[in-house]
Amino acid sequence: MTALLDVTGNTRVEPEVEQKAQKKQYDWRYENSINLGKEALDIDGEYNQWRTNSSLANFQECLYHVNEMNMNYHLSNELHYHFLFYSVRKGKRFQSKKNKQEETDKKAKEDLLSLIQEYYKYNIVKAKQALKILTKEQISTIKEKLEKGGSK
């Protein structure tokens, strides 16, 4: 095996490659117990107030409780957890992939309606009616004509 030389002609010492430690996955047991649990858990150092608030804030029935905890950020992890555990009604709150797909489909339809409104100068009611009768070729033509360019 040949030794590698650096610029000065001395043998080069290769730095040891540090292996990245695998990131520990977050344990969702606290959020699951708030949503589904019958008994409160003991809080340890893994509890994260921000993550709990963030995961529950996606649901309308939890929004007021989460907002209250955001205003009282100075509370300990234990008080934070117990408030949410005893105040949030138990139920399944998991956003499925189907819901995410429906959201993207809804967004695409809204974008298409806004294009039709701009192209034909229609209100929303007439744009919905026009969308039903337009062909794919006509829609692609409208998209091409209204494309403004630039980065999106």
MARKOL-888632 format. One record per residue: x, y, z of N, C-alpha, C in turn; residue number from 1; residue in three letters. Coordinates in Angstrom, 1 decimal, decimal comma, padded with zeros to 4 digits. Layout:
N
+--------+--------+--------+--------+--------+--------+--------+--------+--------+-----+---------+
|    n.u |    n.v |    n.w |   ca.u |   ca.v |   ca.w |    c.u |    c.v |    c.w | num | residuo |
+--------+--------+--------+--------+--------+--------+--------+--------+--------+-----+---------+
|      X |      Y |      Z |      X |      Y |      Z |      X |      Y |      Z | NUM |     ALA |
...
+--------+--------+--------+--------+--------+--------+--------+--------+--------+-----+---------+
//
This chain:
152
+--------+--------+--------+--------+--------+--------+--------+--------+--------+-----+---------+
|    n.u |    n.v |    n.w |   ca.u |   ca.v |   ca.w |    c.u |    c.v |    c.w | num | residuo |
+--------+--------+--------+--------+--------+--------+--------+--------+--------+-----+---------+
|  000,9 | -001,2 |  000,0 |  000,0 |  000,0 |  000,0 |  000,9 |  001,2 |  000,0 |   1 |     MET |
|  000,6 |  002,2 | -000,9 |  001,5 |  003,4 | -001,0 |  000,9 |  004,4 |  000,0 |   2 |     THR |
|  001,8 |  005,2 |  000,5 |  001,5 |  006,2 |  001,5 |  001,2 |  007,5 |  000,6 |   3 |     ALA |
|  000,2 |  008,2 |  001,0 | -000,2 |  009,5 |  000,3 |  000,7 |  010,6 |  000,9 |   4 |     LEU |
|  001,1 |  011,5 |  000,1 |  001,9 |  012,6 |  000,5 |  001,1 |  013,9 |  000,4 |   5 |     LEU |
|  001,4 |  014,8 |  001,4 |  000,8 |  016,1 |  001,3 |  001,7 |  017,1 |  000,5 |   6 |     ASP |
|  001,4 |  018,3 |  000,5 |  002,1 |  019,3 | -000,3 |  003,5 |  019,5 |  000,1 |   7 |     VAL |
|  003,9 |  019,3 |  001,3 |  005,2 |  019,4 |  001,8 |  006,1 |  018,2 |  001,6 |   8 |     THR |
|  005,5 |  017,1 |  001,1 |  006,2 |  015,8 |  000,9 |  006,2 |  014,9 |  002,0 |   9 |     GLY |
|  005,6 |  015,2 |  003,1 |  005,4 |  014,3 |  004,3 |  004,2 |  013,4 |  004,0 |  10 |     ASN |
|  004,3 |  012,3 |  004,7 |  003,1 |  011,4 |  004,6 |  001,9 |  012,0 |  005,2 |  11 |     THR |
|  000,8 |  011,9 |  004,5 | -000,5 |  012,5 |  005,0 | -001,2 |  011,5 |  005,9 |  12 |     ARG |
| -001,7 |  012,1 |  007,0 | -002,4 |  011,4 |  008,0 | -003,9 |  011,6 |  007,7 |  13 |     VAL |
| -004,6 |  010,5 |  007,4 | -006,0 |  010,6 |  007,1 | -006,8 |  010,8 |  008,4 |  14 |     GLU |
| -007,7 |  011,8 |  008,4 | -008,5 |  011,9 |  009,6 | -009,5 |  010,7 |  009,7 |  15 |     PRO |
| -009,8 |  010,3 |  010,9 | -010,8 |  009,2 |  011,1 | -012,2 |  009,7 |  010,8 |  16 |     GLU |
| -012,9 |  009,0 |  010,1 | -014,3 |  009,3 |  009,7 | -015,2 |  009,0 |  010,9 |  17 |     VAL |
| -015,9 |  010,1 |  011,3 | -016,8 |  009,8 |  012,4 | -018,1 |  009,3 |  011,8 |  18 |     GLU |
| -018,6 |  008,3 |  012,5 | -019,9 |  007,7 |  012,0 | -021,0 |  008,5 |  012,7 |  19 |     GLN |
| -021,9 |  008,9 |  011,9 | -023,1 |  009,7 |  012,4 | -023,9 |  008,8 |  013,3 |  20 |     LYS |
| -024,2 |  009,3 |  014,5 | -025,1 |  008,5 |  015,4 | -026,5 |  008,6 |  014,8 |  21 |     ALA |
| -027,2 |  007,5 |  014,9 | -028,5 |  007,4 |  014,3 | -029,4 |  008,3 |  015,3 |  22 |     GLN |
| -030,2 |  009,1 |  014,6 | -031,1 |  009,9 |  015,4 | -032,2 |  009,1 |  016,0 |  23 |     LYS |
| -032,4 |  009,3 |  017,3 | -033,4 |  008,5 |  018,0 | -034,8 |  009,0 |  017,6 |  24 |     LYS |
| -035,6 |  008,0 |  017,3 | -037,0 |  008,4 |  016,9 | -037,8 |  008,9 |  018,1 |  25 |     GLN |
| -038,6 |  009,9 |  017,9 | -039,4 |  010,4 |  019,0 | -040,5 |  009,4 |  019,4 |  26 |     TYR |
| -040,7 |  009,3 |  020,6 | -041,7 |  008,4 |  021,2 | -043,0 |  009,2 |  021,3 |  27 |     ASP |
| -044,0 |  008,8 |  020,6 | -045,3 |  009,5 |  020,6 | -046,3 |  009,0 |  021,7 |  28 |     TRP |
| -045,7 |  008,4 |  022,7 | -046,6 |  007,9 |  023,7 | -047,4 |  009,0 |  024,5 |  29 |     ARG |
| -046,8 |  010,2 |  024,6 | -047,5 |  011,2 |  025,4 | -048,7 |  011,7 |  024,6 |  30 |     TYR |
| -048,5 |  012,0 |  023,3 | -049,5 |  012,5 |  022,4 | -050,6 |  011,4 |  022,3 |  31 |     GLU |
| -050,2 |  010,1 |  022,2 | -051,2 |  009,1 |  022,1 | -052,0 |  008,9 |  023,4 |  32 |     ASN |
| -051,4 |  009,1 |  024,5 | -052,1 |  009,0 |  025,8 | -053,1 |  010,2 |  026,0 |  33 |     SER |
| -052,7 |  011,4 |  025,5 | -053,6 |  012,5 |  025,5 | -054,8 |  012,3 |  024,7 |  34 |     ILE |
| -054,6 |  011,7 |  023,5 | -055,8 |  011,4 |  022,6 | -056,6 |  010,2 |  023,0 |  35 |     ASN |
| -055,9 |  009,1 |  023,4 | -056,6 |  007,8 |  023,6 | -056,5 |  007,3 |  025,0 |  36 |     LEU |
| -055,6 |  007,7 |  025,8 | -055,3 |  007,1 |  027,1 | -056,4 |  007,2 |  028,2 |  37 |     GLY |
| -056,3 |  006,2 |  029,1 | -057,3 |  006,2 |  030,2 | -056,6 |  006,6 |  031,5 |  38 |     LYS |
| -055,2 |  006,4 |  031,5 | -054,4 |  006,8 |  032,7 | -053,3 |  007,7 |  032,3 |  39 |     GLU |
| -053,0 |  008,7 |  033,1 | -051,9 |  009,6 |  032,8 | -050,6 |  008,9 |  033,0 |  40 |     ALA |
| -049,6 |  009,3 |  032,1 | -048,3 |  008,7 |  032,2 | -047,4 |  009,6 |  033,1 |  41 |     LEU |
| -046,3 |  009,0 |  033,6 | -045,3 |  009,7 |  034,3 | -044,4 |  010,5 |  033,3 |  42 |     ASP |
| -044,1 |  011,7 |  033,6 | -043,3 |  012,5 |  032,6 | -041,9 |  012,3 |  032,9 |  43 |     ILE |
| -041,1 |  012,1 |  031,9 | -039,6 |  012,0 |  032,0 | -039,0 |  013,1 |  031,1 |  44 |     ASP |
| -037,7 |  013,1 |  030,9 | -037,0 |  014,1 |  030,2 | -037,3 |  014,1 |  028,7 |  45 |     GLY |
| -038,0 |  013,1 |  028,1 | -038,3 |  013,1 |  026,7 | -039,5 |  013,9 |  026,3 |  46 |     GLU |
| -040,3 |  014,4 |  027,2 | -041,5 |  015,1 |  026,9 | -041,2 |  016,4 |  026,3 |  47 |     TYR |
| -041,8 |  016,8 |  025,2 | -041,6 |  018,0 |  024,4 | -042,9 |  018,8 |  024,3 |  48 |     ASN |
| -043,0 |  019,9 |  025,0 | -044,2 |  020,7 |  024,9 | -044,5 |  021,2 |  023,5 |  49 |     GLN |
| -043,5 |  021,6 |  022,8 | -043,7 |  022,2 |  021,5 | -044,3 |  021,1 |  020,5 |  50 |     TRP |
| -043,7 |  019,9 |  020,6 | -044,2 |  018,8 |  019,7 | -045,6 |  018,4 |  020,0 |  51 |     ARG |
| -045,9 |  018,4 |  021,3 | -047,3 |  018,0 |  021,7 | -048,3 |  019,1 |  021,2 |  52 |     THR |
| -047,9 |  020,3 |  021,4 | -048,8 |  021,4 |  021,0 | -049,0 |  021,4 |  019,5 |  53 |     ASN |
| -047,9 |  021,2 |  018,8 | -047,9 |  021,2 |  017,3 | -048,7 |  020,0 |  016,8 |  54 |     SER |
| -048,6 |  018,9 |  017,4 | -049,4 |  017,7 |  016,9 | -050,9 |  017,9 |  017,2 |  55 |     SER |
| -051,2 |  018,5 |  018,3 | -052,7 |  018,6 |  018,6 | -053,3 |  019,9 |  018,0 |  56 |     LEU |
| -052,5 |  020,8 |  017,6 | -053,0 |  022,1 |  017,0 | -053,6 |  021,8 |  015,6 |  57 |     ALA |
| -053,4 |  020,7 |  015,0 | -054,0 |  020,4 |  013,7 | -055,5 |  020,0 |  013,8 |  58 |     ASN |
| -056,0 |  019,9 |  015,0 | -057,4 |  019,5 |  015,1 | -058,2 |  020,6 |  015,8 |  59 |     PHE |
| -059,3 |  020,9 |  015,2 | -060,1 |  022,1 |  015,7 | -060,5 |  022,0 |  017,1 |  60 |     GLN |
| -060,9 |  020,8 |  017,6 | -061,4 |  020,6 |  019,0 | -060,3 |  020,8 |  020,0 |  61 |     GLU |
| -059,0 |  020,7 |  019,6 | -057,9 |  020,8 |  020,5 | -057,3 |  022,2 |  020,5 |  62 |     CYS |
| -057,7 |  023,0 |  019,6 | -057,0 |  024,3 |  019,3 | -057,0 |  025,3 |  020,5 |  63 |     LEU |
| -058,2 |  025,4 |  021,2 | -058,2 |  026,3 |  022,4 | -057,4 |  025,8 |  023,5 |  64 |     TYR |
| -057,3 |  024,5 |  023,7 | -056,5 |  024,0 |  024,8 | -055,0 |  024,2 |  024,5 |  65 |     HIS |
| -054,6 |  024,0 |  023,2 | -053,2 |  024,2 |  022,8 | -052,8 |  025,7 |  022,9 |  66 |     VAL |
| -053,7 |  026,5 |  022,5 | -053,5 |  028,0 |  022,6 | -053,3 |  028,4 |  024,1 |  67 |     ASN |
| -054,1 |  027,8 |  024,9 | -053,9 |  028,1 |  026,4 | -052,6 |  027,7 |  026,9 |  68 |     GLU |
| -052,1 |  026,6 |  026,4 | -050,8 |  026,1 |  026,8 | -049,7 |  026,9 |  026,2 |  69 |     MET |
| -049,9 |  027,4 |  025,0 | -048,9 |  028,3 |  024,4 | -048,8 |  029,6 |  025,1 |  70 |     ASN |
| -049,9 |  030,1 |  025,7 | -049,8 |  031,4 |  026,5 | -049,2 |  031,1 |  027,8 |  71 |     MET |
| -049,3 |  029,9 |  028,3 | -048,7 |  029,6 |  029,6 | -047,5 |  028,7 |  029,4 |  72 |     ASN |
| -046,5 |  029,1 |  028,6 | -045,4 |  028,3 |  028,2 | -044,4 |  028,1 |  029,4 |  73 |     TYR |
| -044,5 |  028,9 |  030,4 | -043,6 |  028,8 |  031,6 | -044,0 |  027,6 |  032,5 |  74 |     HIS |
| -045,1 |  027,0 |  032,3 | -045,4 |  025,8 |  033,1 | -044,5 |  024,7 |  032,9 |  75 |     LEU |
| -044,4 |  023,8 |  033,9 | -043,5 |  022,7 |  033,8 | -044,1 |  021,6 |  032,8 |  76 |     SER |
| -043,3 |  020,7 |  032,4 | -043,8 |  019,7 |  031,5 | -044,9 |  018,8 |  032,1 |  77 |     ASN |
| -044,8 |  018,6 |  033,4 | -045,8 |  017,8 |  034,0 | -047,2 |  018,5 |  034,0 |  78 |     GLU |
| -047,2 |  019,8 |  034,4 | -048,4 |  020,6 |  034,4 | -049,0 |  020,7 |  033,0 |  79 |     LEU |
| -048,1 |  020,9 |  032,0 | -048,5 |  021,0 |  030,6 | -049,2 |  019,7 |  030,2 |  80 |     HIS |
| -048,6 |  018,6 |  030,4 | -049,1 |  017,3 |  030,0 | -050,5 |  017,0 |  030,7 |  81 |     TYR |
| -050,5 |  017,2 |  032,0 | -051,8 |  016,9 |  032,8 | -052,9 |  017,8 |  032,4 |  82 |     HIS |
| -052,6 |  019,1 |  032,1 | -053,7 |  020,0 |  031,6 | -054,3 |  019,4 |  030,3 |  83 |     PHE |
| -053,4 |  019,1 |  029,3 | -053,9 |  018,5 |  028,1 | -054,6 |  017,2 |  028,2 |  84 |     LEU |
| -054,0 |  016,3 |  029,1 | -054,6 |  015,0 |  029,3 | -056,0 |  015,1 |  029,8 |  85 |     PHE |
| -056,2 |  015,9 |  030,8 | -057,6 |  016,0 |  031,4 | -058,6 |  016,9 |  030,7 |  86 |     TYR |
| -058,1 |  017,8 |  029,8 | -059,0 |  018,7 |  029,2 | -059,4 |  018,3 |  027,8 |  87 |     SER |
| -058,6 |  017,6 |  027,1 | -058,9 |  017,2 |  025,7 | -059,7 |  016,0 |  025,7 |  88 |     VAL |
| -060,8 |  016,0 |  025,0 | -061,7 |  014,9 |  024,9 | -061,0 |  013,7 |  024,1 |  89 |     ARG |
| -061,1 |  012,5 |  024,6 | -060,5 |  011,4 |  024,0 | -061,1 |  011,0 |  022,7 |  90 |     LYS |
| -060,3 |  010,7 |  021,7 | -060,7 |  010,3 |  020,4 | -059,6 |  010,1 |  019,5 |  91 |     GLY |
| -059,8 |  009,4 |  018,4 | -058,8 |  009,1 |  017,4 | -058,6 |  010,4 |  016,6 |  92 |     LYS |
| -057,3 |  010,9 |  016,6 | -057,0 |  012,1 |  015,8 | -055,7 |  011,8 |  015,1 |  93 |     ARG |
| -055,9 |  011,1 |  013,9 | -054,7 |  010,8 |  013,1 | -055,1 |  011,2 |  011,7 |  94 |     PHE |
| -054,2 |  012,0 |  011,1 | -054,5 |  012,5 |  009,7 | -054,0 |  011,4 |  008,8 |  95 |     GLN |
| -054,9 |  010,8 |  008,0 | -054,5 |  009,7 |  007,1 | -054,0 |  010,3 |  005,8 |  96 |     SER |
| -053,4 |  009,4 |  005,0 | -052,9 |  009,8 |  003,7 | -054,0 |  010,2 |  002,8 |  97 |     LYS |
| -055,2 |  009,6 |  003,0 | -056,3 |  009,9 |  002,2 | -056,7 |  011,3 |  002,4 |  98 |     LYS |
| -056,7 |  011,8 |  003,6 | -057,0 |  013,2 |  003,8 | -056,0 |  014,1 |  003,2 |  99 |     ASN |
| -054,7 |  013,8 |  003,2 | -053,7 |  014,6 |  002,6 | -053,9 |  014,7 |  001,1 | 100 |     LYS |
| -054,3 |  013,5 |  000,5 | -054,5 |  013,5 | -001,0 | -055,7 |  014,4 | -001,3 | 101 |     GLN |
| -056,8 |  014,3 | -000,5 | -057,9 |  015,1 | -000,7 | -057,6 |  016,6 | -000,6 | 102 |     GLU |
| -056,7 |  017,0 |  000,3 | -056,3 |  018,4 |  000,4 | -055,6 |  018,8 | -000,8 | 103 |     GLU |
| -054,7 |  018,0 | -001,4 | -053,9 |  018,4 | -002,6 | -054,9 |  018,5 | -003,8 | 104 |     THR |
| -055,8 |  017,6 | -003,9 | -056,8 |  017,6 | -005,0 | -057,7 |  018,9 | -004,9 | 105 |     ASP |
| -058,1 |  019,2 | -003,7 | -058,9 |  020,4 | -003,5 | -058,1 |  021,7 | -003,8 | 106 |     LYS |
| -056,8 |  021,7 | -003,5 | -055,9 |  022,9 | -003,8 | -055,8 |  023,0 | -005,3 | 107 |     LYS |
| -055,6 |  021,8 | -006,0 | -055,5 |  021,9 | -007,5 | -056,7 |  022,4 | -008,2 | 108 |     ALA |
| -057,9 |  022,0 | -007,6 | -059,2 |  022,4 | -008,2 | -059,4 |  023,9 | -008,0 | 109 |     LYS |
| -059,0 |  024,4 | -006,8 | -059,1 |  025,8 | -006,5 | -058,2 |  026,6 | -007,4 | 110 |     GLU |
| -057,0 |  026,2 | -007,7 | -056,1 |  026,8 | -008,6 | -056,7 |  026,9 | -010,0 | 111 |     ASP |
| -057,3 |  025,8 | -010,4 | -057,9 |  025,7 | -011,7 | -059,1 |  026,6 | -011,9 | 112 |     LEU |
| -059,9 |  026,7 | -010,8 | -061,0 |  027,6 | -010,8 | -060,6 |  029,1 | -010,9 | 113 |     LEU |
| -059,5 |  029,4 | -010,2 | -059,0 |  030,8 | -010,2 | -058,4 |  031,1 | -011,6 | 114 |     SER |
| -057,8 |  030,1 | -012,3 | -057,4 |  030,4 | -013,7 | -058,6 |  030,6 | -014,6 | 115 |     LEU |
| -059,6 |  029,8 | -014,5 | -060,8 |  030,0 | -015,3 | -061,5 |  031,4 | -015,0 | 116 |     ILE |
| -061,5 |  031,8 | -013,8 | -062,1 |  033,1 | -013,4 | -061,3 |  034,2 | -014,1 | 117 |     GLN |
| -060,0 |  034,1 | -014,0 | -059,2 |  035,1 | -014,6 | -059,3 |  035,2 | -016,1 | 118 |     GLU |
| -059,3 |  034,0 | -016,8 | -059,3 |  033,9 | -018,2 | -060,6 |  034,5 | -018,8 | 119 |     TYR |
| -061,7 |  034,0 | -018,3 | -063,0 |  034,3 | -018,8 | -063,7 |  035,5 | -018,1 | 120 |     TYR |
| -063,1 |  036,0 | -017,0 | -063,7 |  037,1 | -016,1 | -065,0 |  036,6 | -015,6 | 121 |     LYS |
| -065,0 |  035,4 | -015,1 | -066,3 |  034,8 | -014,5 | -066,2 |  034,9 | -013,0 | 122 |     TYR |
| -067,4 |  034,9 | -012,3 | -067,4 |  034,7 | -010,9 | -067,2 |  033,2 | -010,6 | 123 |     ASN |
| -067,2 |  032,9 | -009,3 | -066,9 |  031,5 | -008,9 | -068,0 |  030,6 | -009,3 | 124 |     ILE |
| -069,3 |  031,0 | -009,3 | -070,4 |  030,1 | -009,7 | -070,2 |  029,7 | -011,2 | 125 |     VAL |
| -070,0 |  030,7 | -012,1 | -069,9 |  030,5 | -013,5 | -068,6 |  029,7 | -013,8 | 126 |     LYS |
| -067,5 |  029,9 | -013,0 | -066,3 |  029,2 | -013,2 | -066,5 |  027,7 | -012,9 | 127 |     ALA |
| -067,2 |  027,4 | -011,9 | -067,5 |  026,0 | -011,6 | -068,3 |  025,3 | -012,7 | 128 |     LYS |
| -069,3 |  026,0 | -013,3 | -070,0 |  025,5 | -014,4 | -069,2 |  025,3 | -015,6 | 129 |     GLN |
| -068,3 |  026,3 | -015,9 | -067,4 |  026,2 | -017,0 | -066,4 |  025,0 | -016,9 | 130 |     ALA |
| -066,0 |  024,8 | -015,6 | -065,0 |  023,7 | -015,4 | -065,6 |  022,3 | -015,8 | 131 |     LEU |
| -066,9 |  022,2 | -015,6 | -067,6 |  020,9 | -015,9 | -067,6 |  020,6 | -017,4 | 132 |     LYS |
| -067,6 |  021,7 | -018,2 | -067,7 |  021,4 | -019,7 | -066,4 |  021,6 | -020,4 | 133 |     ILE |
| -065,4 |  022,2 | -019,8 | -064,1 |  022,3 | -020,5 | -063,4 |  021,0 | -020,7 | 134 |     LEU |
| -062,7 |  020,9 | -021,8 | -061,9 |  019,6 | -022,0 | -060,5 |  019,9 | -021,5 | 135 |     THR |
| -059,8 |  018,8 | -021,5 | -058,4 |  018,9 | -021,0 | -057,5 |  019,7 | -021,9 | 136 |     LYS |
| -057,8 |  019,7 | -023,2 | -057,0 |  020,5 | -024,1 | -057,3 |  022,0 | -023,9 | 137 |     GLU |
| -058,5 |  022,3 | -023,7 | -058,9 |  023,7 | -023,4 | -058,3 |  024,2 | -022,1 | 138 |     GLN |
| -058,3 |  023,4 | -021,1 | -057,7 |  023,7 | -019,8 | -056,2 |  024,0 | -019,9 | 139 |     ILE |
| -055,5 |  023,1 | -020,7 | -054,1 |  023,3 | -020,9 | -053,8 |  024,5 | -021,7 | 140 |     SER |
| -054,7 |  024,9 | -022,6 | -054,5 |  026,1 | -023,4 | -054,6 |  027,3 | -022,5 | 141 |     THR |
| -055,6 |  027,3 | -021,6 | -055,8 |  028,4 | -020,6 | -054,6 |  028,5 | -019,7 | 142 |     ILE |
| -054,1 |  027,4 | -019,3 | -052,9 |  027,4 | -018,4 | -051,7 |  028,0 | -019,1 | 143 |     LYS |
| -051,5 |  027,7 | -020,4 | -050,4 |  028,2 | -021,2 | -050,5 |  029,7 | -021,4 | 144 |     GLU |
| -051,7 |  030,2 | -021,7 | -051,9 |  031,6 | -022,0 | -051,8 |  032,4 | -020,7 | 145 |     LYS |
| -052,1 |  031,9 | -019,6 | -052,1 |  032,7 | -018,3 | -050,7 |  032,5 | -017,5 | 146 |     LEU |
| -049,8 |  031,7 | -018,1 | -048,6 |  031,4 | -017,4 | -047,8 |  032,7 | -017,4 | 147 |     GLU |
| -047,3 |  033,1 | -016,2 | -046,6 |  034,4 | -016,1 | -045,1 |  034,2 | -016,1 | 148 |     LYS |
| -044,7 |  033,0 | -016,0 | -043,2 |  032,8 | -016,0 | -042,6 |  033,1 | -014,6 | 149 |     GLY |
| -041,3 |  033,0 | -014,6 | -040,6 |  033,2 | -013,3 | -040,6 |  032,0 | -012,5 | 150 |     GLY |
| -040,0 |  032,1 | -011,3 | -039,9 |  030,9 | -010,4 | -041,1 |  030,9 | -009,6 | 151 |     SER |
| -041,6 |  029,7 | -009,2 | -042,8 |  029,5 | -008,4 | -042,5 |  029,3 | -007,0 | 152 |     LYS |
+--------+--------+--------+--------+--------+--------+--------+--------+--------+-----+---------+
//
